[in-house]
Amino acid sequence: MFNGKNILITGGTGSFGKKYTEILLKNYKPNKIIIFSRDELKQYEMAQQFTNPCMRFFIGDVRDVERLKNAMYGVHYVIHAAALKHVPIAEYNPMECIKTNINGAGNVIDAALACGVQKVIALSTDKAANPINLYGATKLASDKLFVAANNIRGARRTQFSVVRYGNVVGSRGSVVPLFKKLLSENAQELPITDARMTRFWITLEQGVNFVLKNFERMQGGEIFIPKIPSMTMMELAKSMAPHLEVKIIGIRPGEKLHEVMVPKDDSHLTLEFHDHFVIQPTIQFSQVTDFSANALGEKGTPVEQGFEYSSETNAQWLDAKGLMEMIEA
């Protein structure tokens, strides 16, 4: 479905955007891949890596709706990956996080509707479920905006959906690159916030392929959540460096012990498919009334009332071998 199409990625110079571009170029023949971001150095570096003639680079900020409209003219599909996502930094700079993550989401929606984009998928995070930090709260607000956009589109064709997943192994700013850096510097111990802490884990390639598939599945208004494994931070440290001691440094501002991707309060809206969950919208749309069968014909069934998809009680757990395979991938 991407052959001959124009695809725009906001925040496209990040880890996700680069992997998404790599997989698109490998498996499809898009007409244009438009990288929309505000960092000229990262765009310059990415342009040296991806030299395909379909590549386009737009300097711009999601806070600027007019620039988004310029970039989205003639675009078929949009992946909204731009965000301020560092939890403690968001706690110290709340308005900047709000301007990008909430106002920016509204601007992406307005631009997509104005330009007649066919489909938009916004990337979310497990921190948006039952949020206790500002980053999670802004992403919850963003999720709500993208879901509700299907209600305000009227007769326009644009569809909006959300993909929510957990920690990405190897992404910039995550713990795995930090531990690898410390190991390369011959550290004598690894810092752990709390021995009980658990997280969901997914590779960049798995995340990209899940988003690609959901462009085919989506009808507009769904929150897609992949079934992925959990691991304790203690096990992660011991898997990467079994010979080192760990140092408990305490939970950082805004952190949770465990993450949730499907809250109990959303169990009455949740459908389980063979490899993912879908949270249906809380509001009704005239265009779609039944999400139990997606656009690919896959069937979902309601989960039990009170069901919660948590990194603490997850049925899938990652062992040391599985972690190292993910890191190598």
Sequence and secondary structure as in RCSB ss.txt:
>XXXX:A:sequence
MFNGKNILITGGTGSFGKKYTEILLKNYKPNKIIIFSRDELKQYEMAQQFTNPCMRFFIGDVRDVERLKNAMYGV
HYVIHAAALKHVPIAEYNPMECIKTNINGAGNVIDAALACGVQKVIALSTDKAANPINLYGATKLASDKLFVAAN
NIRGARRTQFSVVRYGNVVGSRGSVVPLFKKLLSENAQELPITDARMTRFWITLEQGVNFVLKNFERMQGGEIFI
PKIPSMTMMELAKSMAPHLEVKIIGIRPGEKLHEVMVPKDDSHLTLEFHDHFVIQPTIQFSQVTDFSANALGEKG
TPVEQGFEYSSETNAQWLDAKGLMEMIEA
>XXXX:A:secstr
  TT EEEEETTTSHHHHHHHHHHHHH   SEEEEEES HHHHHHHHHH   TTEEEEE  TT HHHHHHHHTT 
SEEEE      HHHHHHSHHHHHIIIIIHHHHHHHHHHHHT SEEEEE  GGGSS  SHHHHHHHHHHHHHHHHH
HH TT   EEEEE   EEET TTSHHHHHHHHHHTT SEEEES TT EEEEEEHHHHHHHHHHHHHH  SS EEE
E   EEEHHHHHHHH TTSEEEE    TT  SS EEE GGGGGGEEE SSEEEE  SS  SS    SB TT  B 
EE  TT  EETTT S B  HHHHHHHHH 
